[in-house]
Amino acid sequence: MAFRKKMASGEVQQRYRRRGPIVEFCHAWIKSKLGLRQFHVRGLKKVHMEMLWACLTYNLQFWIRLTKLSTTPSVT
């Protein structure tokens, strides 16, 4: 009930609309590229570590893409 009340405001709906392309993309990337649809280990500490490795991988890939974009000379 509290969630529905919160989501009724226009400000919150706008915030969630902005969140989609930013946050959900990395979740989808981790699922599709890394195949992390379910965890391969048991235990909260091990699952946490597996998720940290997945996030680190995503961030490194993103950094590599940004680095390549900034070092590529633009043709004018």
Summary of the structure (lengths in Angstrom):
residues: 76
radius of gyration: 17.8
end to end distance: 56.1
largest distance: 56.1
contacts: 145
relative contact order: 0.08
helix: 76%
strand: 0%
